[in-house]
């Protein structure tokens, strides 16, 4: 949540479920977010995972991060 809030402090990430579809996050923010998530959680986010379904909510992002950590 801290990463998300640092990029877009004006968005309520706890309840928003359409971050991409609602255009709260644009491509530049997504790129910054990917870099921040990779660094913070020591993961690599493959290009195939950079899809709206994985970034439309904080919950979806956390599920992706958790999945990638488990896959190692």
LINZI-V218129 format. One record per backbone hydrogen bond with DSSP energy under -1.0 kcal/mol. CO is the residue of the C=O (numbers start at 1). NH is the residue of the N-H. Records with the same first field share a line. If there is no record, write none. Layout:
CO = NH + NH
This chain:
1 = 5
2 = 6
3 = 7
4 = 8
8 = 11
11 = 13
12 = 16
18 = 22
19 = 24 + 25
20 = 23
26 = 30
27 = 31
28 = 32
29 = 33
30 = 34
31 = 35
32 = 36
33 = 37
34 = 38
35 = 39
36 = 40
37 = 41
38 = 43
46 = 49
47 = 50
49 = 51
51 = 54
52 = 55 + 56
56 = 19
57 = 61
58 = 62
59 = 63
60 = 64
61 = 65
62 = 66
63 = 67
64 = 68
65 = 69
66 = 70
67 = 71
68 = 72
